[in-house]
Amino acid sequence: LKRVLVANRGEIAVRIIRALRDMGIPSVAVYAKEDRTALHARLADSRVCIGEGPARNSYLNMDAILTAARNMDCDAIHPGYGFLSENSAFARSCEENGILFVGPKAEVIDEMGNKSAARSRMEKAGVPVVPGTKEPVYDTEKALERAREIGFPIMIKASSGGGGKGMRECLSEEDFEAEFNTAQRESANAFGDDSMYLEKLILHPRHVEVQIMGDSFGNVVSLGERDCSVQRNHQKLIEITPSPWSGMTHDLRERLKEYARRLVRAVGYHSLATVEFLVTPEGEPYLIEINTRLQVEHGITECRYGIDLVEEQIAVAFGAELRYREESLRPSYYAMQVRINCENPQDNFTPNSGLISRYVSPGGPGVRLDSNVSAGYEFPANYDS
């Protein structure tokens, strides 16, 4: 391999660059002008500036990223998570330009990554789903009609969403128009896609997800569940594996893993994926979405199983067979991830920005740090806090 371009920023770009270095593959970082002092831009073997300002002018700019990949003679592009990681148009453009997209094929992203399309696939595979719309909705009036059919309270979601963006809880019909329009604007700004879908809002659930990976030889490995129930504004803050919830019985755990395997096999999925469920207080699971990418909280699964998921994802993308089998993996201990955001607690925890003048990283036995923070880094206001 000549080199791999990392089409992302922040801690996930640093994480991918680290995996590429361990594999002996040269890395190319792309960065917005505001990120010129960012850690990922300094760690990569090469770097290319792709614009400035909001993400749509830089990290969502497909033409600029593809041009950088061609100019740097890259074999592949790793999209990380967020931004273009679940954008089938970008995956298709990579293929058309002879550049490998580290992730599933474009048609699989269309079928699984788009939440509305995935729901139909889930139902056909016999996996229980939360009642909701079967097709994307764009228009507020038609969306309200669908919401009435489903029944309030309603959860409004971006079809191409992730990271809590483009999501709104709506408890009554009177609030629907404002909540729908706000979520749709967020989706358009974050993902370049204003298609939405609606589902029944389940009250007081556990949010449990299953890490799964598959290769082109038909091998599928399920790596157990992560509990992501501690959230704020639909953004996960604390994730734990295995789930500490008393209702997570052995039978329920095996059901979730089997549902995940069934979905991946149904579409011949080749890469990492995370299958997310809402589980009622009575222990009934409902599948809500499939993230066709590397997940933010992949690190705690790596810690528990002692494997490198990013390295495995890259190897599978280049045609390798999975090196692991479920029966040979022996998880150990509990692992917990805590996200630290740059926010102002005196102003209702609004996202903050500015120069980080001093930084001392944590460490010690059992401590893992995935970060893009360093002394001298000027934290920009245009991206996730």
N, C-alpha and C positions, 0 to 999 in steps of 0.2 A: 504494500500500500504506500502511496506517495504521501497523502495527508488527508485529514478530515476537518471540515469546517464546523465550528460549533455556533449554531444560529440562535444564540440566547445570551443572557447576561446573568449577573448575580451569582448566588451560591451554586446553582445548578450548572452554570458554565464552568465554574471552577472544578466542580465534581467530575464533569465529563473530561475536562482537560487532564485531570489527575489519572482517570482510567486509561485514557489514550497514552499517556506517558508510561504507565505501568505495562501497557501492551507494546510499547516501542513504536507507536504510530505518531508522527508529527501532527500538531494541532494548529489550526488557524482560528483566531478569535475575531468576531466582528463586534464593533462597538459604536455607540452613538457619541457624538462630540462631548456630551455631558459625562460620559463614562471613560474619558481618556485616562483618568487616574485609577480606574477600577481594577481590582485584583485580577479578574479574568483576562483583561487586556494585557496585563503585565506577565502573567504566567504562561500564556500560549507561546508556541515557537514562532508564530507570525501573527500579525494583526492587521485589520483593515477597517477604516472608518466608513460607515455606511449612511451617515446623515446626522441630523440633530433634531431636538425637540421631541414631540410625542411619539409613542411607539409606532403609529401609522406611518411616520416619516423615516423610521429606522428599523426597529426589530420586526415590524410587520411589512416592511418593504421587500416584497418577493424579488423584484427585478434587481435591486441593489445587492441582495444576498446571493442570488444566482450569479450575478456578474462577478462578485468577489470570489465565489467558488471556482468559476471558470478561469479567472485571471490568476488565481493561486494554484491552478492545476490540482484541484481536490478530487479525490475519488468519491467522497461521500459527504453528506451533511447530517449532523445530529441536531435535531430541533429542541432537545431538552423537554421542558414542560411549559404550558402556557404558550403565548404568542402563536407560532405557526405549527405547533406540534400535532394538532388534530385537524389541520387544514388540508383537505384532500386535494384542493387545487394546487397547493404548494408541492405536495407529494407527487402529483402528476407532472408538474413542471420540472421537478428534479429528474424524474424518469425520462421525460422528453429531451432533457439536456444531457443525458448519459451520466447522471450523478445519482449515486445510491442514496435513498432516503432511509435513515436508520429508524425503522418503525415499520408498521404494516403497509400493505399496498394501498393505493388511493381508493380503489373500489371497496376495500374492507373498511377504511375510515368512513366512507360514505354510508356504509351499512351499519357499522357498529359505533363509530364516533359521534354521528349525529343522533341525538337522543331520541328524536321522534322515530327515525328509521329503526333504531335498535330495539325499541319497544315491541315492534311487530316481530322481529326476529326472536326476542325473548319469549313471547307468547307461543310462537310456533315450536320453540324448543321445550315447552312445558315448564317454564320458569315463572313463578308468580310475580306480577308487576303491579305497581300502584295504579289505580284507575286514573286515566288521563287521556289527552288527545292522541290520536294515532297519526296525525299529519301536522307539519309545522303550521303555525298561525302567524300572520303578519299584521292583520287589521284589527284595531281595538274592538270594533263592534262585533265582528265575527268571533273574536276571542271571548268576549263577554257572553255570547250565546253558548259557546262551548263550556264556559265556566258554570253557567246556570245548569247545564245538563249534568255536569260532574257533581256539582253541589259545593257550596262554601263550607269551610275555609279551603282556599286554593293556594298552591305553590306555583308561581310563575318562574319559568326557567329559560335561559338561553339555550337554543338547540346545540350550539357549538361551545357552550360555556365550560367553566371550570374555575377553581379558586374562589368560589363565592360570588363571582361577578355575573351580572345579569340575572340575579335571583331576588325574588321578593315574595314574602308571605302576604296574602290578602285574606283578611278575615270576613269581609263583608262586600256586598255588591257596590256599595257607595264608594269604596276606596279603589275599585278595580282599575278604572281608567288611568288614574294617576300612577298607580303601582306598575301597571303594564307598560306605560310609556317610559317610565324611568328605567325599568329593567331592559327594555328594548334599546334605549339610547346607550346604556352601559355595554350591552352586547355588541352593538355596532362599533363602539369606540375600542373595545378590548379585543374583539375577534374579527372585525370586518364583516359581521353577519348579523342581520336583524331578525332572523327567523326564531320564533319562540315556541314553547310548548307549555301545556298546563297539566298539572296532576293534583290529585287530592292531597291535601295537607294532613299528614299523620301526626297526631299530637303525642308528645313525650316519647319518641322512639329512641332506640340506640342506633347510632350510625356505625355500621360494621362493613369493612371491605376486605376482599380476598385478593392477594397478590398471586398472579398466575403468569406463566410463560410457556410459549410453544415454539417449535421449530418447523422447518419445511419437510421434515421426515415423519411428521405425525406424532411426535413426542409432546406431551403436555405435563407440566409440573405445577401443582398448587402448593403455595408456600404458607398456607394458614392465614388467619385473619388479623386485622388491625382494628382497634376500637378508636374511632375518631369523633366521639360524642361531645367532647368539650370544644365548643365553637363559639364564635362571636360574629354576628352579621354573616353567618353562613361560611365563615372562614375558619378552618380547623386551626386550633391553637395547641392542643395536646393530643398526641397519638400514642397508643400503647399496644404492644403485642406480647402475648396473646391477650384477648379481651379479659379484663378483670371482673366483668359483669357476672353476677351470680346466676343469671338466666342463660349464660352461654354453656349449655350442656354439650356433652360429647356428640350426641345425635344431631343437635343444631349445627355444631361446627362442621360435621361431615356433610350435612345437607348443603351448607353454603359452599363448601369446596366442590361438591359434585355439580351444583348449579353452574359454578364458574367453569369447570372443565367442559360441561355440556355446551356452553355458549361458544367457547373457544374452538372446540372441535367442529361445531356446526358451520363455521365460516372458514375453517382451515387457517386459523390465525397464527402468524409467525412473528413473534416479538414479545415484549412485556405488555401486560395489560392489568388493570385493576378493576375488579367487578364490585360495585358498591350496592349495599343493601340498607334498607331501613327495617329494623326489627321492632315489632310492637312490644309493649310491656309483657304481653302474654307469650312472647317467643315466636310470633309468626313473622317470617321474613318476606320482604317485598324488594325485588330488584329495582333499583332506580336508574342506574347508568353504568356504562362501561367506558373507562378512560383508556383510549388506545395509545398509550404513551407511558413513559417513565413517570412515576408518581412522586410528589414532594416527599412523602414519608417513607420512601423505599429504604432509607438508611436503617430504620429499626428492624426491618425484616433481614437486611444484610447482617446486622449485629447478632440477631437471634440464630441465624442459620450459618453464619461464617462464610458467606459467599459474596461475590461482587456482581450485582445485578446489571450494572452499567456495562461492565466488560462482557458479560454474557449476551446482553442485548446487541452490542456491536458485533460480536462473533457470529451470532445467529443471522444478523443482517447480511453478512458476507458469505452465508451459506453453510456455516458450521452446524454440527449437531449439538444439542444440549448436552453438557457434560454431567448433568445431575439427573438422578431418578428419585422419585418421591420416596420410595421405600428405603433408600440409602441415606436420606437426610435426617439428621437428628437435631431438632431445635433445642436450645438451652436457655434458661433464665427468662426474665422479662426484659423488654427494652422499651424505653419511653423517649419520645421526641417532643421538645418544647420549642415553639417558634418565638423568636424575639423580633419585634417590629420597631421601626424608627417612628415613634409617635410622641405627641405632646399631651401628657396626662392632665395638664392644666387647661386644656382646650378640648375636652371630651374625646381624648385619644385620637385626634385628627392626625393624618400622616404628616411627618415632619421631614425637613431636609437641612443640609448644612455640612460644615466641615467636621470630620472626626479627628480631633487633634491628638488624642491619646487612646490607645487601645491595648488591653492585655487580655489575651485569649485564655479561656479556661482549659484545664487539662487534668491528668491523673488517671488512675486505673478505672476502666469502664466508661470513660468520657470520650465522646466523639463530637467533633465540631465540623459542621458544613457551613461555610460562611464566605461572604464576599467583602467582609469588613476588614479594614486595615487602617493604621494611623496615616493621616494625610489624604484619606479618601473623602472627596466632597460628595455627600449623599444627594443625588438629584431628586427633584420633585416630580418628574414626569412618569415615574414607574412605581411598581408595587413597594410599599413601605416595609 
